Amino acid sequence: MGKLTGKLLVLLMSLVVSAWAPLFAQDNPLEEILRELELYEADLHRIEADGGYHGPQLVEPLSRIADSYMELNRFAEANSTLDRAQQIVRIEEGLYTRNQLPFLHKKIENFVNAGDWRQARKLQDHIIWFYLNKYVRPDQVMMRGLLDLSYVHMRGITEDLEENQGYHYLRASYSSRVALAVADRIWPRLEQRKAGLIYEQLRILYLQASAISKGGAVGQSLRTVNSRYAVSQNAYAAERVMSPERAINMLRSNGVSFLELLRQIYAGEEEREVSEALAMVRLYQADWYLLFDRKIRALQGYREAWEMLLQAGVGEDAVKRLFATPTLIPEPAFYDSVEKALAARSRVTMDAPAAFEDGIPVKIFFDQEKPLSVETFSAHRLGLLERNRWQVVALFSFNLPAAEDIETRAGWRRENALGVAQNLALIELEEFPMEQETEPLIRNLSRLRFRPSLSNGEPHAAEGVISYLAAADP
């Protein structure tokens, strides 16, 4: 048994790494997937013929077979295969061992891809319990697994039933916070690898604030103290609902605290005053104030970030390119240098933040050379004609005002706030019923926030086009 267990550990080390792959399967040709499946099944049958029906040597081919089933959308077969692999691990090592976690995560991925969110939620709750009660020693595998649970919950916000959205918001927040707590245990206090974990807290906080601002049952569940969705709730405590203003202000304040942690990490023990990374933190602090309509503090932060980047030795041309066009915020990740931010921007188009408006894809385009018009911006020219009979592309023109054009009135949230799209106007909506109201679309798009384009730290006006996948009438 000792040799078999040792062999099982070796086999599972590679599986632990592969288990944290993204949720979406790679787009391999069907023939290649079927050929690989045939090879893995042949290996499995050969091992079984040698009398190893429950042997640990079956774990790897079973895992590969499950991967192939998932790519082929054969979800039931994938689940039963993963069940068998998990049982082999339990037979060899015991009921609660970390080496079965890769299969539990894969089962969640399989349930999600199959659209079975009920089973996915049940298994996610079990894994959280597993990590908190049966995982012997916190490590990077645990941290990464908790983050993956958070990502799945963020996906659930847009794909699961609306009645479960509050649950997913809170569980995503909880899983990522525990992941950060694990990082605090295993890494030094000022370890820069924590930056991504801290920024994930900010992203989730803002999405919660956005959901509360939108209102409805989801917003109320996020404002409920001792909610039934809470992970650690007091069953004897009476529920109470905070006002939207108080709840949003609490989330904003929590975000300020996380940003201060981010600043401390890059300032170090000696509290460095100027560095490129600290300048980028200052930029994200300004973004945070802008997201919550704190215009004056945001403007001050943008001016300071511009000056700090120059003082840190970043070339003026690079700084100008960073701020040449407006940027959707919150950004998908924290970048501690201008080079990384520009490289990320060149790889992807400007997509709306994850979970915006129930997962409706939104893309932003800016034209710096000539005025916007239907002739220069169209769904055809922008390559946006990928649609089906349920969705069509809507194009809206908009503008972002300069700072001096924003009316300042302390203590009030304003529709014409800095970084908010103004004068949204429909310029193209093919195959959309003309009697369909466009006002709800405009209202949704008005929830987007932009870091303005800057010149010497000062925001200036810009024009752009928003591509929005609008639901068509059946």
PyMOL commands that set and color helices and strands:
alter all, ss='L'
color gray80, all
select helices_A, chain A and resi 2-18+30-49+56-71+75-93+98-114+117-133+140-159+162-186+192-214+216-223+244-267+276-291+295-311+316-322+338-347+356-359+403-405+439-445
alter helices_A, ss='H'
color red, helices_A
select strands_A, chain A and resi 224-225+240-241+327-329+350-351+362-366+391-400+422-429+449-451+454-455+458-459+462-471
alter strands_A, ss='S'
color yellow, strands_A
deselect
rebuild
show_as cartoon
